[in-house]
Amino acid sequence: MHHPGPPRFMSTGETTQLAPRDPDPGGSYEWRVVTAPPDSDATVGETPVTEFTPDVPGRYRIGLAAPDGDHALTIRAFPAAYEGVDVAGGSGEA
């Protein structure tokens, strides 16, 4: 089985490795970005084991064509930082 695994949750700018679960050294693999947020320019590499870095927040669907068929991986990317948002719930005053 070559499925790339369960959904992933990460920050924009963070890099994750993409790999078939059990790669066949003689097999042919092709990664592609199936869907991405409208402003995204993110791409995937051309090797069986490659990296992906989401560039804008949103949902990405990454496809893998493998010897046993087509597979898909969902990646949800969140903003790298929430500037100006008080995540602690305090007033910011001591």
Secondary structure, 3 states (H helix, E strand, C coil): CCCCCCCEEEECCCCEEECCCCCCCCCCCEEEEEECCCCCCCCCCCCCCEEECCCCCEEEEEEEEECCEEEEEEEEEECCCCCCCCCCCCCCCC
